[in-house]
Each structure stands twice: as structure tokens, then as C-alpha cells.
């Protein structure tokens, strides 16, 4: 609802108020009405909020995608690391077993001899 300052002043001057006082009151009333949001203001605000919400959703989707990629790379590196440790452990087992068998063979040789 638009504020009609002229009608406001006219109504108050016709009821006996001085014109200067009615104008001052009309100015203040117009200022007060000017601070209210219109339906159009609220619709624009809603559109802006929807746009910002959509942008945030897209940004969150990007972050989530990046996190999944980083997680996959980390998992691959962990698997590679564990595979390498497993191979090194197997080499140690074989070499230690070889040493133990050699020592046992030497001890048997000493006792037979």
C-alpha cells in the first residue's frame, strides 16, 4: 500500500492542524513507510537467497568431490605402502630362514665330524 503524503497532509489540515505541522508529520510518516519492505523487496531477497543457496550447494558438491578424490589417492598410497612392507617382510623372512637353516646345517656338520 503506497503512502499518499498529500492526502495525509490534507486530511490533517482539514481537521484543524496547522499545515507546517501536518507537513512535518507527513514527512516523518513517509520516512517511516519508506523503511518497510515491499512484496517486491521480499521477492528479490528470496531470489537472492535461493541463488546463494544454490551456489553454496554447488560449492559443497565440489568440496565433497575433491575430498573423495583425496580419499581415493590416500587409500591407494596406503595400499601401495602396505604391499611394499609386506614384500620387504617376506624378503626378511626368507633371508632369516636361510640363515637359520645354514646355522643348523653347520651345527649338524660339526657334531658329525
GICORNOR-V90003 format. One record per pair of residues at least 24 apart in sequence whose C-alpha atoms are under 8 Angstrom apart, sorted by the first residue. I is the first residue (numbers start at 1). J is the second residue. Records with the same first field share a line. If there is no record, write none. Layout:
I->J + J
This chain:
3->30 + 33
5->30
